[in-house]
């Protein structure tokens, strides 16, 4: 009788050991697969900053930030003294979507054209809208373009709000374009025909 009990206990212990060994094997395989996935690039990757050029003094002149697919997302340009001067941002299609200009203190500054930042919106790879911003970060001017790239509307803004008396719309009109200026009430103040390019 003792042999039967001892045999039954041995069988139960062997089944428990076998069960534990199977769990350990499954966990080991899971860990190995996880490590393999990380090393193959399936894990989230951080953007990579690459130094592109230096000034003769040795200071960094330009850096580029790439996404995990190695597309350029940001280009940073520095003055000879090492302070950030201009930042350009790009979308995943390689279109430049933003340019910002900075002073030595890291604040937005106006460039020679009178804007501190400029943003573009695209439709099917073509510029649809261009907006300029002041040092306060508010929009100043918005231009809208046709599919062929012609300017079809321009809006001037003060404090980020469209000035109704300064909205200019250019609309095609049989080989000419009509430039229409709307007044504060939304009525047409003046209209002129301009020969197309």
Order of alpha helices (4+ residues) and beta strands (2+ residues): alpha-beta-beta-beta-beta-beta-beta-beta-beta-beta-beta-beta-beta-beta
